[in-house]
Amino acid sequence: MEFFKDVYEWFKNLFTDFNAWMKSTFQFDKRITDFYNFAIAPLPEWVKILGLIVVLIALVIGMIQLIKKSFKVMIILLIVFGIIILITWL
């Protein structure tokens, strides 16, 4: 049982060290905050609201397209499986 604890601790330390390295190397949060302060914060509020509405519309349209394509794939899969079942049943 001690062996498994050692392996668990090794993996835990490995990913903790990797996460710390990635935080110090990429500084993703700092870059996003700096971009927001540089590009978005100086804009007037009405532009921010308009941009939010445009982004929401794009997300809704994208989700509708994804659902339509998924529905088409499901129909095709059902037809193919139906043909396979019909052929194997005969």
Long-range contacts (C-beta under 8 A, 24 or more apart in sequence): none
